Amino acid sequence: MSNPQQLTIWRALNSALHDAFAEDPDLMIMGEDITTWGTGGGIYGVTRKLAGSFGKDRVRDTPISEEALISAGVGSAMAGTRTIVEIMYSDFALLGADGLINQAAKARYMFGGQFSTPLVLRTNGGSGVGKAAQHSQSLETLYAHIPGLEVVVPSTPNDAYGLLRTAIKSNNPTIFLEHKGLYYDKGPVTKELIPFGQARIARPGRHVTVVATQLMVNRALEAAEQLAEEGIEVEIIDPRTLYPLDMDTIYSSVRKTRHLIVAHEAVRDFGWGGEVLSNAVQECWGALDAAPRRIGAARTPIPYSEDLEAAVVPATADLVAEIRAMCNASAQQLA
């Protein structure tokens, strides 16, 4: 597309759904209040006008029962209908964990590839909008750990559109995690499909590699702007999908910068950042001038209080301090 549209993330997702529904007459979506809430498009407007354009047989409101909703979606996909399930908050998807983890993720393997499960579970996670402990978790590592699931974590409007279109075309169950704090971020959308397992270099640099997703991409970019004034050039890698995970792009960057920091909003302990660091140490040990570091949220539920929430989740200042300290330590060691 020669002149990309300028869209917010929620509008990019809405556009992706409209285009996918127009392309595939059998595609369907199910969720709670996805035709009735607010503007008639769910709590964040992503399904706006879908029912009016494609009918309520394909855009279905469901009872408030995530376990039943997810299981129905899994069954629909196993029966051959490409199906999207919208869950209001990713925290509630845990109620349907059996359908996702014990059924959808394992079906192709257990039945010898006789059928696939073309399911997309769309939901949102993350903090920053005062939703407190049961509506603000970042659970992407949990899903990335499960064989059979694809896990998508878009951070820009263009990625939201392109990755959702790819997710819908996938024959594998896909967890598509949107970030509630980024829905109104605006940017160009080319309307091109984006392959899974292909990281994006959000900012080129030569002194330190920062791997980050979603909200942390924005904060890493802010940190990089500040550090550029000190002569520190930060390269920022956005994986876009946690499974499949594009480690080759990360390896290439680490071999260039010789430093690695991973930043995610999820709790630091046992997060996906540890997986990236472990792989990088195994493959790039000789190229590293300093031990890799990881930044994540404190090991606590997300508080409701705005000030406490900000204290729990890594801030731009935390990234600035960590990057600066790593680069200064390496400079002193090499001096």
Secondary structure as the mmCIF struct_conf table of DSSP 4:
data_model
#
loop_
_struct_conf.conf_type_id
_struct_conf.id
_struct_conf.beg_label_comp_id
_struct_conf.beg_label_asym_id
_struct_conf.beg_label_seq_id
_struct_conf.end_label_comp_id
_struct_conf.end_label_asym_id
_struct_conf.end_label_seq_id
BEND BEND1 ASN A 3 ASN A 3
STRN STRN1 GLN A 5 THR A 8
HELX_RH_AL_P HELX_RH_AL_P1 ILE A 9 GLU A 23
TURN_TY1_P TURN_TY1_P1 PRO A 25 ASP A 26
STRN STRN2 MET A 28 GLY A 31
TURN_TY1_P TURN_TY1_P2 GLU A 32 THR A 36
BEND BEND2 TRP A 37 TRP A 37
TURN_TY1_P TURN_TY1_P3 GLY A 38 GLY A 40
BEND BEND3 GLY A 41 GLY A 41
TURN_TY1_P TURN_TY1_P4 ILE A 43 TYR A 44
BEND BEND4 GLY A 45 GLY A 45
TURN_TY1_P TURN_TY1_P5 VAL A 46 LYS A 49
HELX_RH_AL_P HELX_RH_AL_P2 LEU A 50 PHE A 54
TURN_TY1_P TURN_TY1_P6 LYS A 56 ARG A 58
STRN STRN3 VAL A 59 ASP A 61
BEND BEND5 ILE A 64 ILE A 64
HELX_RH_AL_P HELX_RH_AL_P3 GLU A 66 MET A 78
TURN_TY1_P TURN_TY1_P7 ALA A 79 GLY A 80
STRN STRN4 THR A 83 GLU A 86
BEND BEND6 MET A 88 TYR A 89
HELX_RH_3T_P HELX_RH_3T_P1 SER A 90 GLY A 96
HELX_RH_AL_P HELX_RH_AL_P4 ALA A 97 ALA A 97
HELX_RH_PI_P HELX_RH_PI_P1 ASP A 98 ALA A 104
TURN_TY1_P TURN_TY1_P8 ALA A 105 LYS A 106
HELX_RH_AL_P HELX_RH_AL_P5 ALA A 107 MET A 110
TURN_TY1_P TURN_TY1_P9 PHE A 111 GLY A 113
BEND BEND7 GLN A 114 PHE A 115
STRN STRN5 LEU A 119 GLY A 125
BEND BEND8 GLY A 128 GLY A 130
TURN_TY1_P TURN_TY1_P10 ALA A 133 GLN A 134
BEND BEND9 HIS A 135 HIS A 135
HELX_RH_AL_P HELX_RH_AL_P6 GLU A 140 ALA A 144
TURN_TY1_P TURN_TY1_P11 HIS A 145 HIS A 145
BEND BEND10 ILE A 146 ILE A 146
TURN_TY1_P TURN_TY1_P12 PRO A 147 GLY A 148
STRN STRN6 GLU A 150 VAL A 152
BEND BEND11 THR A 156 THR A 156
HELX_RH_AL_P HELX_RH_AL_P7 PRO A 157 LYS A 169
BEND BEND12 ASN A 171 ASN A 172
STRN STRN7 THR A 174 HIS A 179
TURN_TY1_P TURN_TY1_P13 LYS A 180 TYR A 184
STRN STRN8 LYS A 186 VAL A 189
TURN_TY1_P TURN_TY1_P14 PHE A 196 GLY A 197
STRN STRN9 ARG A 200 ARG A 203
BEND BEND13 ARG A 206 HIS A 207
STRN STRN10 VAL A 208 ALA A 212
TURN_TY1_P TURN_TY1_P15 GLN A 214 GLN A 214
HELX_RH_AL_P HELX_RH_AL_P8 LEU A 215 ALA A 228
TURN_TY1_P TURN_TY1_P16 GLU A 229 GLY A 231
STRN STRN11 VAL A 234 ASP A 238
BEND BEND14 ARG A 240 ARG A 240
STRN STRN12 THR A 241 TYR A 243
BEND BEND15 PRO A 244 PRO A 244
HELX_RH_AL_P HELX_RH_AL_P9 MET A 247 THR A 257
BEND BEND16 ARG A 258 ARG A 258
STRN STRN13 LEU A 260 VAL A 267
BEND BEND17 ARG A 268 ARG A 268
TURN_TY1_P TURN_TY1_P17 ASP A 269 PHE A 270
HELX_RH_AL_P HELX_RH_AL_P10 TRP A 272 CYS A 284
HELX_RH_3T_P HELX_RH_3T_P2 TRP A 285 ALA A 287
BEND BEND18 ASP A 289 ALA A 290
STRN STRN14 ARG A 293 ALA A 297
BEND BEND19 ARG A 299 THR A 300
HELX_LH_PP_P HELX_LH_PP_P1 PRO A 301 PRO A 303
BEND BEND20 TYR A 304 SER A 305
HELX_RH_AL_P HELX_RH_AL_P11 GLU A 306 VAL A 312
BEND BEND21 VAL A 313 VAL A 313
HELX_RH_AL_P HELX_RH_AL_P12 THR A 316 LEU A 334
#
